[in-house]
């Protein structure tokens, strides 16, 4: 994957044309992206607050693969393919819970929290050695600022290496270690996943589509910086507007920061009470996406300020969904087959270059 210097990089260049629109409408491209983008990149699956105690677990899906994440008796968090090694049956059906042992509902095989085989009924005596190594298969997993990531590619770069100084940037927000996953909302979006990423990576549309956003943040000093496999947008709150009472001193946190991580994760930190939000665009097919919006605060009993912050964020997201769904209609039109870049869309240029590189184009 290309490495981007935040000062001098290819993304600074304005290109005349964007990605061709068939990349947003072709089912064959979608299938290639599952294999060459999502199965080879770090994917956010959860937060450490979901598995605070031994035996707690949650399940999810990454690039079509069922995944199981749990904390063992040794307090280590691990990720496995949620598949029984006997006959490939999906092992754990629940979305989350607490268990001392995982049991397959097909033939009754059981597994310890660390993935080791516990019992395999009907395999005993001379047959026992045949299954002694049939443990749950591990998935690469790493944690950054409480966020749990997995990668299906055994040869992928480590998380910290993949995203350069991203986690160093987050270190300036000391409250992140105190946050818990409080609430998650999902929404089916009738658009290709890349359309929403494109939308997120520029704010030229903010003056037209997001009146509450531009009324709150100083758009004259809005900044976009491209970095190694991620980008960041930032601005300060206007002097006459507030989004809550800050937990940090003014020098540390007086505005919002909006990150994108290759390929489909967005991390936002708004001014006001200690908070973080993540947005994931998970492709369902070539023209449908599952938007996953997750909010992190210190406590599940939200203050009025925190509730107002969520309401503010949800309003902006709803405005963006309407835009990309209208855009998807146009992608199918024969009127045009490409868009154009403005000089302020360097983060989109970076994203598009990475898409083309991943697809070998």
C-alpha positions in Angstrom: 0.0 0.0 0.0 1.3 3.5 -0.8 2.9 5.6 1.9 1.8 9.2 2.1 3.8 12.0 3.6 1.5 14.6 5.2 3.4 17.4 3.6 4.5 16.2 0.2 2.5 13.4 -1.4 0.7 12.4 -4.5 -2.6 13.3 -2.9 -1.7 16.9 -3.1 -2.1 16.8 -6.8 -5.4 17.6 -8.4 -6.4 15.0 -10.9 -8.8 15.9 -13.7 -11.0 12.7 -13.4 -12.2 10.5 -10.5 -12.8 6.8 -10.4 -15.0 5.5 -13.2 -18.5 4.9 -12.1 -18.5 1.2 -13.0 -16.4 0.7 -9.9 -19.5 1.8 -7.9 -22.0 -0.4 -9.9 -20.3 -3.5 -11.1 -21.0 -6.7 -9.0 -17.7 -8.2 -10.2 -15.8 -5.2 -8.6 -17.6 -5.8 -5.4 -16.5 -9.4 -5.3 -12.9 -8.4 -6.0 -13.1 -5.8 -3.2 -14.2 -8.5 -0.7 -11.1 -10.5 -1.5 -8.5 -7.8 -2.2 -9.7 -5.0 0.1 -11.7 -6.2 3.0 -10.0 -9.6 3.5 -6.5 -7.9 3.4 -7.1 -4.9 5.7 -7.5 -4.2 9.4 -11.2 -4.2 10.2 -12.7 -2.8 13.4 -14.9 -5.5 15.1 -15.5 -4.1 18.6 -14.2 -2.5 21.7 -12.5 -3.9 24.8 -15.5 -2.7 27.0 -17.5 -5.5 25.3 -15.2 -8.2 26.8 -14.2 -6.7 30.1 -14.6 -10.0 32.0 -13.3 -13.6 31.3 -15.9 -15.5 29.3 -17.5 -12.5 27.7 -17.7 -12.7 23.9 -19.2 -11.2 20.8 -19.5 -12.4 17.2 -19.4 -10.6 13.9 -18.5 -11.0 10.3 -15.6 -9.8 8.3 -15.4 -10.2 4.5 -18.0 -12.9 4.7 -16.1 -14.8 7.5 -17.8 -15.5 10.8 -15.6 -14.2 13.7 -15.7 -14.9 17.5 -13.9 -12.6 19.9 -13.6 -13.5 23.6 -11.6 -12.9 26.7 -10.0 -16.0 28.2 -9.5 -17.0 31.8 -6.0 -15.7 31.5 -7.5 -12.2 30.7 -6.2 -12.4 27.1 -8.6 -11.2 24.4 -8.5 -13.5 21.3 -10.2 -13.7 18.0 -11.1 -17.0 16.2 -13.0 -18.0 13.1 -16.4 -18.8 14.4 -16.3 -22.2 12.8 -16.2 -25.7 14.4 -13.2 -27.6 13.0 -15.2 -30.9 12.9 -17.7 -30.2 10.1 -17.3 -26.4 9.6 -20.6 -25.6 11.4 -21.0 -22.0 12.7 -20.0 -22.5 16.4 -21.5 -19.6 18.4 -24.9 -18.3 17.2 -25.4 -15.5 19.8 -24.3 -12.0 19.0 -22.8 -11.6 22.5 -22.8 -13.2 26.0 -20.8 -14.9 28.6 -19.7 -18.5 28.6 -17.3 -20.8 30.3 -16.9 -23.0 27.3 -18.1 -22.9 23.6 -20.2 -25.8 22.4 -21.0 -26.8 18.8 -24.7 -27.4 18.4 -24.1 -30.0 15.7 -22.1 -32.9 17.2 -21.4 -31.5 20.6 -17.7 -30.6 20.3 -16.6 -28.2 23.0 -13.8 -25.7 23.2 -12.1 -23.7 26.0 -12.0 -19.9 25.9 -8.5 -20.0 24.5 -9.7 -22.0 21.5 -8.3 -25.3 22.6 -10.4 -28.5 22.1 -12.1 -29.7 25.3 -14.1 -32.7 24.2 -14.9 -34.4 20.9 -17.7 -37.0 21.4 -17.3 -40.3 19.6 -13.6 -39.8 19.3 -11.9 -41.9 22.0 -9.1 -44.4 22.3 -7.1 -44.8 19.1 -9.4 -42.2 17.4 -8.5 -39.5 19.9 -5.2 -38.6 18.4 -7.0 -37.8 15.1 -8.7 -34.7 16.6 -6.2 -33.7 19.3 -5.1 -30.7 17.2 -8.5 -29.7 16.0 -8.7 -26.4 17.9 -10.4 -23.2 16.9 -8.5 -21.3 14.2 -7.1 -18.0 15.4 -7.6 -14.8 13.5 -5.0 -12.0 13.7 -6.2 -9.4 16.2 -4.7 -6.2 17.6 -6.0 -3.5 19.9 -5.5 0.3 19.5 -6.9 2.8 22.0 -9.4 0.2 23.1 -10.6 -0.6 19.5 -10.4 -4.2 18.5 -9.2 -4.9 15.0 -8.9 -8.2 13.1 -7.1 -9.0 9.8 -7.7 -12.1 7.7 -4.4 -11.7 5.9 -1.6 -13.4 7.8 1.0 -11.4 5.8 -0.5 -7.9 6.5 1.6 -5.3 8.3 0.9 -4.9 12.1 -1.8 -2.5 13.0 0.5 0.3 14.2 2.7 0.0 11.2 -0.2 0.0 8.8 -1.5 3.4 10.0 1.7 5.2 10.7 1.3 7.8 13.5 -2.5 7.5 13.7 -2.5 6.1 17.3 0.2 8.6 18.3 -2.2 11.3 17.2 -5.0 9.8 19.4 -2.6 9.9 22.4 -3.4 13.6 22.9 -6.9 12.5 24.0 -6.2 10.9 27.4 -9.9 10.2 28.0 -10.0 7.6 25.3 -8.9 4.9 27.7 -11.9 5.7 29.9 -14.6 5.3 27.2 -17.0 2.4 26.8 -19.0 1.3 23.8 -22.4 2.7 24.8 -24.6 2.5 21.8 -24.6 1.3 18.2 -27.0 2.0 15.4 -27.1 0.5 11.9 -28.7 1.7 8.7 -29.0 0.1 5.3 -27.8 2.6 2.7 -28.7 2.3 -0.9 -25.3 3.2 -2.3 -21.9 1.7 -2.9 -19.6 1.8 0.2 -17.1 3.9 -1.6 -19.7 6.7 -2.2 -20.0 7.3 1.5 -16.2 7.3 2.0 -15.9 9.9 -0.8 -18.5 12.0 0.9 -16.8 11.8 4.2 -13.4 12.8 2.8 -14.4 16.2 1.6 -16.3 19.1 3.1 -17.1 21.1 0.0 -20.6 19.9 0.3 -20.9 21.0 4.0 -21.9 24.5 3.1 -24.8 23.2 1.0 -25.9 20.1 3.0 -24.9 20.5 6.6 -26.2 23.8 8.0 -25.8 22.7 11.7 -22.2 21.6 11.0 -21.0 24.8 9.4 -22.8 26.9 12.0 -20.8 25.2 14.7 -17.3 24.7 13.2 -15.0 27.4 11.8 -14.9 26.4 8.1 -12.5 29.1 7.2 -9.8 27.2 9.0 -10.9 23.7 8.1 -7.9 21.5 7.4 -7.5 18.2 5.5 -4.2 16.3 5.9 -3.4 13.0 4.2 -1.1 10.5 6.0 0.0 6.9 5.8 -3.2 4.9 4.9 -5.4 7.5 6.7 -6.4 11.1 6.6 -7.6 13.6 9.1 -9.9 16.6 8.9 -10.0 19.2 11.7 -11.5 22.5 12.6 -12.2 24.6 15.7 -15.5 25.5 17.2 -16.7 29.0 16.5 -16.2 31.4 19.5 -19.9 32.0 19.8 -20.9 28.3 19.6 -20.5 25.4 22.0 -20.9 21.6 21.7 -20.7 21.0 25.5 -18.2 21.6 28.2 -14.7 20.3 27.4 -12.9 17.8 29.6 -9.5 19.1 28.4 -7.8 22.5 28.4 -8.5 24.7 25.5 -5.1 24.2 23.9 -5.6 20.4 23.7 -9.2 20.2 22.5 -11.0 23.1 21.0 -12.4 21.6 17.9 -13.4 18.4 16.1 -11.1 15.8 14.5 -12.5 13.5 11.8 -10.3 10.5 10.8 -10.6 8.0 7.9 -8.6 4.8 8.0 -8.2 2.6 4.9 -10.5 1.2 3.7 -13.9 1.8 5.4 -13.5 3.1 9.0 -14.1 6.6 10.2 -13.3 7.8 13.7 -14.7 11.1 15.0 -13.9 13.0 18.1 -16.2 16.0 18.7 -15.5 18.9 21.0 -17.4 18.8 24.3 -17.7 15.9 26.8 -15.3 13.0 26.4 -16.4 11.1 23.4 -15.6 9.1 20.3 -17.7 7.8 17.5 -16.8 5.2 14.8 -18.5 4.8 11.4 -18.0 1.7 9.3 -19.3 1.2 5.8 -19.7 -2.5 5.3 -20.7 -3.5 1.8 -23.8 -5.8 1.5 -23.5 -5.9 -2.3 -22.3 -3.6 -5.1 -25.0 -1.0 -4.5 -26.0 -1.5 -0.9 -24.1 -0.8 2.3 -24.6 -1.4 6.0 -23.7 1.8 7.9 -22.6 1.0 11.4 -22.5 4.0 13.8 -21.1 3.4 17.3 -20.8 5.9 20.1 -18.4 5.8 23.0 -18.7 7.7 26.3 -17.6 7.2 29.9 -21.0 6.1 31.1 -24.2 4.6 29.6 -26.3 7.2 31.4 -25.8 10.0 29.0 -25.9 13.6 30.1 -28.0 16.1 28.1 -24.8 17.4 26.5 -23.8 13.9 25.4 -27.3 13.2 24.1 -27.2 16.5 22.1 -23.9 15.5 20.6 -25.3 12.2 19.4 -28.3 14.0 18.0 -26.0 16.4 16.2 -23.9 13.6 14.7 -27.0 11.6 13.6 -28.4 14.6 11.8 -25.2 15.1 9.8 -25.1 11.4 9.0 -28.7 11.4 7.8 -28.0 14.3 5.5 -25.0 12.4 4.1 -27.0 9.2 3.5 -29.5 11.1 1.4 -26.7 12.6 -0.7 -25.0 9.3 -1.5 -28.2 7.5 -2.3 -29.0 10.2 -4.8 -25.5 9.9 -6.1 -25.8 6.1 -6.6 -28.8 6.8 -8.9 -26.6 9.0 -11.0 -23.8 6.4 -11.1 -26.1 4.1 -13.1 -26.8 6.9 -15.6 -25.3 6.9 -19.1 -24.9 10.7 -18.8 -21.4 10.6 -17.3 -18.9 7.9 -16.4 -16.5 9.9 -14.2 -16.4 12.9 -11.8 -13.8 15.6 -11.4 -11.6 16.5 -8.4 -11.4 19.9 -6.8 -8.2 21.2 -5.2 -9.6 20.6 -1.8 -10.4 16.9 -2.4 -6.8 15.5 -1.9 -8.1 13.0 0.6 -10.5 11.5 -2.0 -7.6 11.3 -4.4 -5.6 9.4 -1.8 -8.5 7.0 -1.3 -9.1 6.4 -5.0 -5.4 5.7 -5.6 -5.5 3.1 -2.8 -8.6 1.5 -4.3 -7.0 1.3 -7.7 -3.8 -0.1 -6.2 -5.7 -2.8 -4.3 -7.7 -3.8 -7.4 -4.5 -3.9 -9.5 -5.6 -1.2 -11.9 
